[in-house]
């Protein structure tokens, strides 16, 4: 979240966002840096990442505009980013209806910044982080994967981690995590 913003304002901003989306009946999962706390990992972040159905974009867009946010760019196939002066950037990461439904079914209810939200289960969050890492765009996800594994007792040499890594990343990343454990 915006590091220059006082903590009480960050908490209020997050609560207002969650309340607005819920009041509008818009399903979402909290992902990204804030979602790590649901799995025993704390990391500072400067944005709010929400995973949602792409077909609901018009409703998300209307809710964000009511909250005073504007789009930073035109929506892509994968996401859209919103900002407001002095506030955190909010990213909506798009999913198809079936993908979202699969993740929502196994999502975990958690309290983050004082608000009750749903976050992906550990397996799905690791899958998202491994996929981002494989795309080569977000090296901070490397530390997230390592910390999620450590904090949740997941053996990076075991078959469960190997399956995830080979499905969503590559043998290169599997080797990296095994070498650094």
C-alpha positions in Angstrom: 0.0 0.0 0.0 1.1 3.6 -0.3 4.0 3.8 2.2 3.6 7.6 2.7 -0.1 7.1 3.7 -0.6 6.7 7.5 -1.6 3.1 8.5 -5.1 4.1 9.7 -5.8 5.6 6.3 -4.5 2.4 4.6 -6.8 0.3 6.7 -9.8 2.7 6.0 -9.1 2.7 2.3 -8.9 -1.1 2.2 -12.1 -1.5 4.2 -14.0 1.0 2.0 -12.9 -0.9 -1.1 -13.9 -4.3 0.3 -17.3 -2.9 1.6 -18.1 -1.3 -1.8 -17.4 -4.4 -3.8 -19.4 -6.6 -1.4 -22.3 -4.1 -1.4 -22.3 -4.3 -5.2 -22.3 -8.1 -5.1 -19.0 -8.3 -6.9 -17.1 -11.5 -6.1 -13.3 -11.2 -5.8 -10.3 -12.8 -4.1 -7.4 -10.8 -2.5 -4.2 -11.8 -4.1 -0.7 -10.3 -4.3 1.4 -9.1 -1.3 -1.6 -8.5 1.0 -2.8 -12.1 0.6 0.4 -13.5 1.9 -0.6 -12.8 5.5 -3.4 -15.3 5.2 -0.6 -17.9 4.8 1.7 -16.7 7.6 4.0 -14.5 5.5 4.2 -10.7 6.0 5.5 -8.5 3.2 5.1 -4.8 2.5 3.3 -3.9 -0.7 2.4 -0.7 -2.4 -0.8 -1.9 -4.1 -3.9 -3.9 -3.7 -4.4 -6.9 -6.0 -7.8 -8.3 -6.6 -8.6 -11.4 -8.7 -12.0 -11.3 -10.4 -14.1 -12.4 -13.3 -13.4 -10.5 -16.5 -17.1 -10.4 -17.4 -17.8 -8.3 -14.3 -15.4 -5.6 -15.3 -18.1 -3.0 -16.0 -19.4 -3.4 -12.4 -15.8 -3.1 -11.0 -15.1 -0.1 -13.1 -18.3 1.6 -11.9 -17.5 0.8 -8.2 -13.9 2.2 -8.6 -15.2 5.4 -10.2 -17.7 5.9 -7.3 -14.7 5.5 -4.9 -12.8 8.3 -6.8 -10.3 6.0 -8.6 -9.4 6.4 -12.3 -7.9 3.9 -14.7 -4.2 4.2 -15.2 -4.4 2.5 -18.6 -6.9 0.8 -20.9 -7.8 -2.7 -19.6 -5.7 -5.5 -21.1 -6.7 -9.1 -21.5 -5.1 -9.8 -18.1 -5.7 -6.8 -15.8 -6.6 -3.1 -15.3 -4.9 -0.7 -12.8 -6.6 2.1 -10.9 -5.1 5.0 -8.9 -6.2 8.0 -6.9 -3.8 10.6 -5.6 -2.4 9.7 -2.2 -3.9 6.2 -2.3 -2.7 2.7 -3.1 -2.9 1.5 -6.7 -5.6 -1.1 -7.1 -5.1 -3.9 -9.7 -7.9 -6.0 -10.9 -6.5 -9.3 -12.3 -9.0 -10.9 -14.7 -10.0 -14.5 -14.8 -12.5 -16.5 -16.8 -15.6 -17.6 -15.1 -14.5 -21.3 -14.7 -11.0 -20.4 -13.4 -12.4 -17.9 -10.9 -15.0 -20.5 -9.8 -12.3 -23.1 -9.2 -10.2 -20.7 -7.1 -13.2 -19.4 -5.2 -14.4 -22.8 -4.1 -11.1 -23.5 -2.3 -10.5 -19.9 -1.1 -9.7 -19.2 2.5 -11.5 -16.7 4.7 -9.0 -14.3 6.4 -8.7 -11.0 8.1 -6.4 -8.6 6.3 -6.0 -5.0 7.5 -9.0 -5.5 9.7 -11.3 -6.6 6.8 -12.7 -10.1 6.3 -11.7 -11.2 2.8 -11.3 -14.4 0.8 -7.8 -15.3 -0.4 -6.6 -18.2 -2.6 -5.7 -21.4 -0.9 -2.0 -22.0 -0.5 -1.8 -24.2 -3.6 -3.5 -21.6 -5.9 -1.5 -18.7 -4.5 1.7 -20.6 -5.1 0.5 -21.4 -8.6 -0.1 -17.7 -9.3 3.3 -16.8 -7.9 5.1 -19.5 -9.9 3.3 -18.5 -13.1 4.3 -14.9 -12.6 7.9 -15.9 -11.9 8.0 -18.0 -15.1 6.8 -15.1 -17.1 9.9 -13.2 -15.9 8.1 -10.1 -14.9 8.0 -10.2 -11.1 11.2 -11.4 -9.4 9.7 -10.5 -6.0 7.5 -13.5 -6.5 10.7 -15.6 -6.0 11.0 -14.6 -2.4 7.2 -15.0 -1.9 7.3 -18.6 -3.1 10.3 -19.4 -0.9 8.6 -17.7 2.2 5.2 -19.4 1.5 6.9 -22.8 1.3 9.0 -22.2 4.5 6.1 -20.7 6.6 3.7 -23.5 5.6 6.1 -26.4 6.0 6.0 -27.2 2.3 9.0 -29.3 1.3 10.4 -27.9 -2.0 12.1 -31.3 -2.6 8.7 -33.1 -2.2 6.4 -34.2 -5.0 3.6 -31.7 -4.2 6.0 -28.7 -4.8 7.5 -30.4 -7.8 4.1 -30.9 -9.4 3.2 -27.2 -8.9 6.5 -25.9 -10.1 6.5 -28.1 -13.3 2.9 -27.2 -14.1 3.1 -23.5 -13.5 6.8 -22.6 -13.9 9.6 -24.8 -15.2 12.4 -27.2 -14.2 14.7 -24.2 -14.0 12.7 -22.8 -11.1 12.3 -26.2 -9.4 16.1 -26.5 -9.4 16.5 -23.0 -8.1 14.2 -23.5 -5.1 15.8 -26.9 -4.3 19.3 -25.5 -4.5 18.5 -22.5 -2.2 16.6 -24.5 0.5 
